[in-house]
Amino acid sequence: MGRFLLGMIVGAAAVWFYGRDLIDYVDDKTRIARSKAADTLHSAAETLQGPRETIDRRIS
């Protein structure tokens, strides 16, 4: 139990001291992946727009 509490305290201290650095590091490393995901979603939306317009014309 004591080791768990010690680990919790050390972990909290690490986040306290290095939290901003960790956030910046993760943000830098995931920027490319997030950009690719956004491009993929945009491409999928454009691809689905054509069939949607066709369906809308047939329903109207």
Secondary structure as GFF3:
##gff-version 3
##sequence-region A 1 60
A	DSSP	alpha_helix	2	59	.	.	.	ID=ss1
###
